[in-house]
Amino acid sequence: MLTYRYLIKGVVQGVGYRHFVVKMANQLGIKGTVRNLSTGEVEVYASLSEERVRIFENLLQEGPFLSRVEEVLRESAEGVGPVSYTHLRAHETVLDLVCRLLLEKKKQ
């Protein structure tokens, strides 16, 4: 398994981009996280097989109908162990997400 951090630039907030990423990742069996950044970009962490990299990156570049992706940047994020795909809230870190999910589970 490979783990990458993607930074997607363009018109990618408020157009269903995160939902699109979660849906496509789940269909491809990819684990990770996706969140909006205050800069207007979307950040994606993805843990995937080598065979899925090109497919996933093509989908990130395409995006949903209303999006206009200008650039998809990729960097290695080895050592990051993402959980099942979920939306991160704006300005929420992966640690914040884990804490939130643990608290929600505890309340059930």
C-alpha positions, 0 to 999 in steps of 0.5 A: 500500500502506498500513501499520498497527500494530494492538494487539489486547486481550482473551484473545488469547494462548495461543488460536491468535490469532497463527496465525490472523492469519498464516493470514488474512493469507497468504490475503489477500496481506497482508504483516507481522508478529505477536507477543505482547506482555508486556502480554498483547496481540498486536501486528500490523504489516500492509502491505495495500491499501486494499480489504483494510483493512476485511476484515482489521480485521473478521478481527482483531476476530473472531479464532479460536474460543477468543479474546475480542477486546475491542479492536483499536487501529490507528495508521499505521506508514508507513515500516515495510517488513514482510517476509512474515508470520511469528511474532515470538517474545515480546519480539522486535523486527522487527530481532531477527526479521531477524537470526534469519532471516538467521542461520538462512539462513546455517546452511542 
